[in-house]
Amino acid sequence: MEVKRKDIRSVRHCDCTGCSACMNICCRDAIIMKQDAEGFIYPWIDREKCIHCGLCEKNCPVLHPFGKRENYTPQVWAGWSKDVDTRYKSTSGGIFSELARLFLKTADGAVCGARYNNNHMVVHCLIDREEDIPLLRQSKYIQSDINYIYREIKAKLDLGKRVLFCGCPCQVVALRTYLGRPHDNLFLLDFICRGSNSPKALAAFLVMLETKYSSPTNRIWFKNKTSGWNLFSTRIEFENGDIYLKNRYEDPFIQGYIRYNLYMRPSCYRCKFKERNSIAADITLGDFWGIGQRDPALDNDMGTSMMIVNTSKGEALLEAVRPNIMCRKIDMETAIGGNPCLKKSPWKNPRRHRFLSHLDRWGYERCYRHYTRPTLKERLKNAYYTTGHIVKYMALRILSLLGRKINQSTTK
Ligand SMILES: Cc1cc2nc3c(=O)[nH]c(=O)nc-3n(C[C@H](O)[C@H](O)[C@H](O)COP(=O)(O)OP(=O)(O)OC[C@H]3O[C@@H](n4cnc5c(N)ncnc54)[C@H](O)[C@@H]3O)c2cc1C
C-alpha cells in the first residue's frame, strides 16, 4: 500500500486541525490519520485507493468555513449543576453532565464526547447509558482522536436517535460539514478552547512522574478542585496508590500549557473558529473566570460554568435542563473580560518546536527546565528594569533625605 502525506494543496500544515472530516467522508477509505513527529494527527492518503473525487477538500472546514448561521442574538448565562457531586467532579459547573443526563434518560438518546483510552490518550466515543457519563466528564487537555465517530453519529441520526455531541469548536464545525445538512435530532456543544496539546507531551510528562513514583498511571484528573476551582490542580493517581497533586502554579504540565504555550497544535495558535459567525454549536460551555468580581454570590470556588446560547435549539436545551441547574443571565462584556480565549488565540512560544523535537531524547523534565529558562535577552531586560527601579527608588530616598535636612537647617 502506498501511503503518502495527504496533499490538499490549499490547506497548510499549520492550519490543519486534525478534525478527521476528510477521513470520515472518504467513500474509498483512502485516508488515514497518522501522528507526526510532534504527536499530532494529520491526514495521509493511499494513492492506490484515491479516485480524486475531491470530497475531502469539499468537506474540509478550514477550506470551507461554517457559513450559515441562524439570526439569533447569543445569550450568556452563569450557572452550575445543583448536584454537588457532579459539580465537584466536573471541570467547571457540571453543565455538560446535566445535559448528557437529559439525553440518556430516554432510550432513544446518545451522547458523544472525549474519554481516555487504556494508554491515557484521548478518543471520542458514543455512550448510551447514564452510568457512563463519568467517562466523558472533565477536560482532557490533549487533542482527542475522532476516528470514525462522525460516521457512527450519522448512523444513529438516520435511525432517528437523538444525539448530543461535545467537542472542540473545530470538531463541531467538522461534524456539521460532514453531515452536510442540519438534523433536528442532533444537538451540538462546544467549549471556549485555549487549544489542544500534543499527546506526546502528556505521554512524556507521565513517563517522568511514573519514574518518580515507580508506578504506572491509573487516573488523570485535570482541574481537580481539592485546592478550589480558581487554583485548579492536576491530580494523577498511580497504581501503587500514590497521588501527585499540584495546583496550577506548581504543576509544570499546566504551566507549560497556559503560561509558556509550549505544546499546542500549530493550528491552535491561529484558530479560525473563534469568530462568533464561525460558531456552529447550539451552546458554548466554559469556565466563568472573573464572575466573582462581578457578583461574589456566583463564585464559591466550587466551579461556575459559562453557557453561551447560540441558537434557539440551544435555548430549548437550556430550558429543558433548568430544573437541575442554577443559572443567571449575564452580559457578554463580563464573559469576554474574564476569558480572553473566547476571542483570541494564545501566542506561539518561539521555543515550542525545539521543545517538542527534544522531548524524545531529553524527556519532559529536562526539556521543561531548559525551554522555560529565561533567555539572555530576557534576563538582560529583567536586569535593566530591576536596576532602573532600584536607581529610581534610591534617588527618591536621597531627595527626600536632602529635603528633610534642608527643612531642618532652615527651621534652626
Ligand atoms: C482542550 C480544552 C481547552 C479548554 N480551554 C478553555 C478556556 O480557555 N477557557 C474556558 O473557559 N474553558 C476552556 N475549556 C472548557 C472547560 O474546561 C470545560 O470543559 C467546560 O467549561 C465544560 O465544563 P463542564 O463542567 O460543564 O463539563 P465537563 O465535565 O468538564 O465536560 C467536558 C466535556 O468536554 C469534552 N472534552 C473534554 N476533553 C476534550 C478534548 N480534549 N477534546 C474534545 N472534547 C473534550 C468531554 O467529552 C465533555 O463532553 C477547555 C476545554 C478543553 C478540553
The ligand as an SDF file (V2000), in Angstrom:
LIG
                    3D

 53 58  0  0  0  0  0  0  0  0999 V2000
   -8.5910   21.4520   25.4190 C   0  0  0  0  0  0  0  0  0  0  0  0
   -9.5510   22.3030   26.1990 C   0  0  0  0  0  0  0  0  0  0  0  0
   -9.3080   23.6710   26.3490 C   0  0  0  0  0  0  0  0  0  0  0  0
  -10.2070   24.4740   27.0660 C   0  0  0  0  0  0  0  0  0  0  0  0
   -9.9410   25.8260   27.2130 N   0  0  0  0  0  0  0  0  0  0  0  0
  -10.8070   26.5990   27.9220 C   0  0  0  0  0  0  0  0  0  0  0  0
  -10.5520   28.0090   28.0940 C   0  0  0  0  0  0  0  0  0  0  0  0
   -9.5370   28.5390   27.6550 O   0  0  0  0  0  0  0  0  0  0  0  0
  -11.4690   28.7430   28.7840 N   0  0  0  0  0  0  0  0  0  0  0  0
  -12.5980   28.1720   29.3050 C   0  0  0  0  0  0  0  0  0  0  0  0
  -13.3970   28.8850   29.9080 O   0  0  0  0  0  0  0  0  0  0  0  0
  -12.8570   26.8540   29.1470 N   0  0  0  0  0  0  0  0  0  0  0  0
  -11.9970   26.0600   28.4760 C   0  0  0  0  0  0  0  0  0  0  0  0
  -12.2630   24.7110   28.3120 N   0  0  0  0  0  0  0  0  0  0  0  0
  -13.5820   24.1870   28.7270 C   0  0  0  0  0  0  0  0  0  0  0  0
  -13.7090   23.8670   30.2060 C   0  0  0  0  0  0  0  0  0  0  0  0
  -12.5060   23.3110   30.7000 O   0  0  0  0  0  0  0  0  0  0  0  0
  -14.8540   22.8750   30.4590 C   0  0  0  0  0  0  0  0  0  0  0  0
  -14.6830   21.7310   29.6750 O   0  0  0  0  0  0  0  0  0  0  0  0
  -16.1930   23.4230   30.1250 C   0  0  0  0  0  0  0  0  0  0  0  0
  -16.4030   24.5830   30.8660 O   0  0  0  0  0  0  0  0  0  0  0  0
  -17.3110   22.4200   30.4240 C   0  0  0  0  0  0  0  0  0  0  0  0
  -17.2960   22.1580   31.7790 O   0  0  0  0  0  0  0  0  0  0  0  0
  -18.3990   21.2450   32.4760 P   0  0  0  0  0  0  0  0  0  0  0  0
  -18.1090   21.2630   33.9320 O   0  0  0  0  0  0  0  0  0  0  0  0
  -19.7590   21.6630   32.0420 O   0  0  0  0  0  0  0  0  0  0  0  0
  -18.2140   19.8300   31.8460 O   0  0  0  0  0  0  0  0  0  0  0  0
  -17.0430   18.7420   31.8610 P   0  0  0  0  0  0  0  0  0  0  0  0
  -17.4220   17.5860   32.6880 O   0  0  0  0  0  0  0  0  0  0  0  0
  -15.7580   19.3640   32.0980 O   0  0  0  0  0  0  0  0  0  0  0  0
  -17.1970   18.2190   30.3480 O   0  0  0  0  0  0  0  0  0  0  0  0
  -16.2080   18.2400   29.4680 C   0  0  0  0  0  0  0  0  0  0  0  0
  -16.7460   17.9720   28.0840 C   0  0  0  0  0  0  0  0  0  0  0  0
  -15.7160   18.3170   27.1870 O   0  0  0  0  0  0  0  0  0  0  0  0
  -15.3660   17.1890   26.3850 C   0  0  0  0  0  0  0  0  0  0  0  0
  -13.9010   17.1380   26.2920 N   0  0  0  0  0  0  0  0  0  0  0  0
  -13.0290   17.0030   27.2940 C   0  0  0  0  0  0  0  0  0  0  0  0
  -11.7910   16.9810   26.8240 N   0  0  0  0  0  0  0  0  0  0  0  0
  -11.8800   17.1040   25.4820 C   0  0  0  0  0  0  0  0  0  0  0  0
  -10.9170   17.1310   24.4370 C   0  0  0  0  0  0  0  0  0  0  0  0
   -9.6110   17.0370   24.6510 N   0  0  0  0  0  0  0  0  0  0  0  0
  -11.3750   17.2660   23.1640 N   0  0  0  0  0  0  0  0  0  0  0  0
  -12.6900   17.3480   22.9080 C   0  0  0  0  0  0  0  0  0  0  0  0
  -13.6450   17.3260   23.8640 N   0  0  0  0  0  0  0  0  0  0  0  0
  -13.2370   17.2080   25.1290 C   0  0  0  0  0  0  0  0  0  0  0  0
  -15.8750   15.9690   27.1480 C   0  0  0  0  0  0  0  0  0  0  0  0
  -16.2230   14.9660   26.2510 O   0  0  0  0  0  0  0  0  0  0  0  0
  -17.1000   16.5250   27.8310 C   0  0  0  0  0  0  0  0  0  0  0  0
  -18.1240   16.4240   26.9050 O   0  0  0  0  0  0  0  0  0  0  0  0
  -11.3600   23.8840   27.6280 C   0  0  0  0  0  0  0  0  0  0  0  0
  -11.5950   22.5150   27.4950 C   0  0  0  0  0  0  0  0  0  0  0  0
  -10.7010   21.7100   26.7960 C   0  0  0  0  0  0  0  0  0  0  0  0
  -10.9760   20.2240   26.6550 C   0  0  0  0  0  0  0  0  0  0  0  0
  1  2  1  0
  2  3  1  0
  2 52  2  0
  3  4  2  0
  4  5  1  0
  4 50  1  0
  5  6  2  0
  6  7  1  0
  6 13  1  0
  7  8  2  0
  7  9  1  0
  9 10  1  0
 10 11  2  0
 10 12  1  0
 12 13  2  0
 13 14  1  0
 14 15  1  0
 14 50  1  0
 15 16  1  0
 16 17  1  0
 16 18  1  0
 18 19  1  0
 18 20  1  0
 20 21  1  0
 20 22  1  0
 22 23  1  0
 23 24  1  0
 24 25  2  0
 24 26  1  0
 24 27  1  0
 27 28  1  0
 28 29  2  0
 28 30  1  0
 28 31  1  0
 31 32  1  0
 32 33  1  0
 33 34  1  0
 33 48  1  0
 34 35  1  0
 35 36  1  0
 35 46  1  0
 36 37  1  0
 36 45  1  0
 37 38  2  0
 38 39  1  0
 39 40  1  0
 39 45  2  0
 40 41  1  0
 40 42  2  0
 42 43  1  0
 43 44  2  0
 44 45  1  0
 46 47  1  0
 46 48  1  0
 48 49  1  0
 50 51  2  0
 51 52  1  0
 52 53  1  0
M  END
$$$$
